[in-house]
């Protein structure tokens, strides 16, 4: 079950920290549940470290996304430069 599945639209939440990102984590319903979200932080743990940001494309107030310890992040190219912070930074 998605974290946001049972959450009604909650426009008063502007800053969200997801401290446990698991294989079942999904941002698909975040757009409906958190329509005024400005800042999102995701902390990945364990084996599941893939984060798909594509469901968040076009959220007008979302200006800051921080992702910690992800192995792969999908959809970053759809956000303006400086919106996404990845820690630790990928090695090049």
WORATA-V244610 format. One record per residue. N is the residue number from 1. PSI is psi as a letter, one per 30 degrees, with the letter a starting at -180 (NA if undefined). Layout:
n = <N,N>
psi = <PSI,PSI>
//
This chain:
n = <1,2,3,4,5,6,7,8,9,10,11,12,13,14,15,16,17,18,19,20,21,22,23,24,25,26,27,28,29,30,31,32,33,34,35,36,37,38,39,40,41,42,43,44,45,46,47,48,49,50,51,52,53,54,55,56,57,58,59,60,61,62,63,64,65,66,67,68,69,70,71,72,73,74,75,76,77,78,79,80,81,82,83,84,85,86,87,88,89,90,91,92>
psi = <k,k,e,f,e,g,k,l,k,i,f,f,j,f,k,k,j,j,f,j,j,l,f,f,k,k,g,e,f,e,e,e,e,i,f,g,k,e,k,k,k,k,j,k,l,a,e,j,h,k,k,j,f,e,f,f,k,g,j,e,f,j,f,k,k,k,k,k,g,k,e,k,k,k,g,f,f,g,k,l,k,f,e,k,k,k,k,l,k,k,k,NA>
//
